[in-house]
Amino acid sequence: MRYFKSSEFDSPDELGSGDNMDIKFLTILDEARHIAGVPFKINSGYRTPSHNSKVGGVKNSSHMNIPCNAADISTPDSRTRYLVMTSLILKGITRIGVGKTFIHVDTDENKSQDIIWHYY
């Protein structure tokens, strides 16, 4: 990968857990990052069940999948949000959640596809 280290996707309570990430998913993120032309700061990648509970994640969170195919990307302003979202869509991502300061992205095929939702 050009832009990421697996440690960026670690659950804070389990060092090395970023190795649980799905390589195909990471390749898509890496290519989207290249298209966007802005850094993708990862707020959350893989989560242990304990950490998922601690942060209020849903019980069936894609962040807990192994291999993990979910990430939250920091979007501190509208321009970054636009660039990140556009690049993800160009790479074929069909599941995007929009928060005030982040974008959730996953490729979980066991959940509804072709959707964009918000957290506010």
C-alpha positions as CSV (number, residue, x, y, z in Angstrom):
1,M,0.0,0.0,0.0
2,R,1.1,3.5,-0.8
3,Y,-0.7,5.5,1.9
4,F,-1.4,3.3,4.9
5,K,0.2,1.2,7.5
6,S,-1.7,-1.7,9.1
7,S,-1.2,-0.1,12.5
8,E,-3.5,2.8,11.5
9,F,-6.4,0.3,11.6
10,D,-5.6,-1.2,15.0
11,S,-8.3,-1.4,17.7
12,P,-6.9,0.8,20.5
13,D,-7.1,-2.1,22.9
14,E,-5.2,-4.6,20.8
15,L,-1.9,-3.6,19.2
16,G,-1.4,-5.4,15.8
17,S,-5.1,-5.9,15.2
18,G,-4.9,-3.8,12.1
19,D,-3.6,-7.0,10.5
20,N,-7.2,-8.2,10.7
21,M,-8.1,-5.8,7.8
22,D,-9.3,-7.2,4.5
23,I,-6.5,-6.6,1.9
24,K,-9.0,-6.0,-0.9
25,F,-10.8,-3.4,1.2
26,L,-7.4,-1.7,2.0
27,T,-6.5,-1.7,-1.7
28,I,-9.7,0.1,-2.5
29,L,-9.0,2.7,0.2
30,D,-5.5,3.2,-1.0
31,E,-6.7,3.8,-4.5
32,A,-9.4,6.1,-3.3
33,R,-6.8,8.1,-1.3
34,H,-4.8,8.5,-4.4
35,I,-7.8,9.8,-6.4
36,A,-8.8,12.2,-3.6
37,G,-5.4,13.8,-3.3
38,V,-5.9,14.4,0.5
39,P,-4.7,12.3,3.4
40,F,-7.2,9.8,4.8
41,K,-6.8,9.9,8.6
42,I,-8.3,6.7,10.0
43,N,-10.4,7.3,13.1
44,S,-11.4,3.6,13.4
45,G,-10.6,0.4,11.5
46,Y,-10.8,-3.0,13.1
47,R,-12.6,-3.0,16.5
48,T,-12.5,-5.7,19.2
49,P,-16.0,-6.4,20.5
50,S,-15.0,-4.8,23.8
51,H,-13.8,-1.6,22.1
52,N,-16.9,-1.6,19.8
53,S,-19.1,-1.6,22.9
54,K,-17.0,1.1,24.6
55,V,-17.5,3.5,21.6
56,G,-21.2,2.7,21.2
57,G,-20.9,0.7,18.0
58,V,-23.9,-1.3,16.8
59,K,-23.9,-5.0,17.8
60,N,-23.3,-6.2,14.2
61,S,-20.7,-3.5,13.3
62,S,-18.7,-4.3,10.2
63,H,-15.7,-2.9,12.2
64,M,-15.6,-6.3,14.0
65,N,-15.6,-8.5,10.9
66,I,-12.5,-10.6,10.3
67,P,-11.3,-9.9,7.8
68,C,-12.4,-6.3,8.6
69,N,-13.9,-4.4,5.7
70,A,-14.8,-1.1,7.5
71,A,-13.2,2.2,8.4
72,D,-14.0,5.7,9.6
73,I,-12.1,8.4,7.8
74,S,-11.7,11.9,9.4
75,T,-13.3,14.7,7.4
76,P,-12.6,17.9,9.2
77,D,-14.2,20.2,6.6
78,S,-16.6,20.2,3.7
79,R,-14.0,20.1,1.0
80,T,-12.3,17.0,2.5
81,R,-15.7,15.4,2.9
82,Y,-16.4,16.0,-0.8
83,L,-13.1,14.6,-2.0
84,V,-13.2,11.5,0.2
85,M,-16.8,10.7,-0.7
86,T,-16.3,11.3,-4.4
87,S,-13.2,9.1,-4.5
88,L,-14.9,6.3,-2.6
89,I,-17.9,6.3,-5.0
90,L,-15.5,6.3,-8.0
91,K,-13.9,3.2,-6.6
92,G,-17.3,1.5,-6.4
93,I,-18.1,1.8,-2.7
94,T,-21.8,1.4,-2.2
95,R,-22.0,1.8,1.6
96,I,-21.2,5.2,3.1
97,G,-22.2,6.8,6.4
98,V,-21.7,10.5,6.8
99,G,-21.0,12.0,10.2
100,K,-20.2,15.6,11.1
101,T,-16.4,14.9,11.2
102,F,-16.0,11.5,9.6
103,I,-17.1,9.2,6.8
104,H,-17.8,5.6,7.5
105,V,-17.1,3.2,4.6
106,D,-17.5,-0.5,4.4
107,T,-17.8,-3.3,1.8
108,D,-20.0,-5.6,4.0
109,E,-22.0,-7.7,1.5
110,N,-24.2,-9.0,4.2
111,K,-25.8,-5.5,4.6
112,S,-27.9,-3.2,2.4
113,Q,-26.1,-1.9,-0.7
114,D,-26.3,1.3,-2.7
115,I,-26.9,3.5,0.4
116,I,-25.6,6.6,2.0
117,W,-26.8,7.4,5.5
118,H,-26.0,10.1,8.1
119,Y,-25.3,10.0,11.9
120,Y,-26.9,13.3,12.7
